[in-house]
């Protein structure tokens, strides 16, 4: 049972890292847009941010499933 808990913990850390990367990328893109002062295609940037947002939300959903699995495991012990 400890091995499963350890795997869940490692996966949770991995997912949190992926979410952090998404947040960092979003901030970088938004800062880039601010620096360009309207010189870039807003539609392209919006599409990029929406795609990144979808990836982040998918990882957040995976994290939620992982946290629920961990809670169930902890309640069974």
C-alpha positions in Angstrom: 0.0 0.0 0.0 2.9 2.3 0.7 4.2 1.9 -2.9 0.8 3.1 -4.3 0.8 6.1 -1.9 4.4 6.9 -3.0 3.4 6.7 -6.7 0.4 9.0 -6.1 2.6 11.5 -4.3 5.2 11.5 -7.1 2.4 11.9 -9.7 0.9 14.8 -7.7 4.2 16.5 -7.6 4.7 16.0 -11.4 1.2 17.4 -12.1 1.8 20.4 -9.9 5.0 21.1 -11.8 3.2 20.9 -15.1 0.6 23.4 -13.9 3.4 25.7 -12.7 5.0 25.5 -16.2 1.6 26.4 -17.8 1.2 29.4 -15.4 4.8 30.6 -16.2 4.2 30.3 -19.9 1.0 32.3 -19.7 2.8 35.0 -17.8 5.6 35.1 -20.3 3.1 35.4 -23.2 1.1 38.1 -21.5 4.3 40.1 -20.8 5.3 39.7 -24.4 2.0 41.0 -25.6 2.3 44.0 -23.3 5.8 44.8 -24.6 4.7 44.7 -28.2 2.2 47.5 -27.7 -0.3 46.2 -30.3 2.3 45.2 -32.9 1.3 41.6 -32.9 -1.7 39.6 -34.1 -4.1 39.5 -31.1 -6.1 36.6 -32.5 -3.0 34.4 -32.7 -2.0 35.3 -29.1 -5.5 34.6 -27.9 -5.5 31.2 -29.6 -2.2 30.4 -28.1 -3.4 31.4 -24.6 -6.6 29.5 -25.0 -4.7 26.4 -26.0 -2.3 26.8 -23.1 -5.3 27.3 -20.8 -6.9 24.0 -22.0 -3.7 22.1 -21.3 -3.5 23.7 -17.8 -7.1 22.8 -17.1 -6.5 19.2 -18.2 -3.6 19.0 -15.8 -5.7 20.5 -13.0 -8.4 17.9 -13.7 -5.8 15.1 -13.6 -4.5 16.6 -10.3 -8.0 16.5 -8.8 -8.4 12.9 -9.8 -5.0 12.1 -8.2 -5.9 13.9 -5.0 -9.2 12.1 -4.8 -7.4 8.7 -5.3 -5.0 9.7 -2.5 -7.8 10.6 -0.2 -9.5 7.3 -0.9 -6.3 5.4 -0.3 -5.7 7.2 3.0 -9.3 6.6 4.2 -8.9 2.8 3.5 -5.9 2.6 5.8 
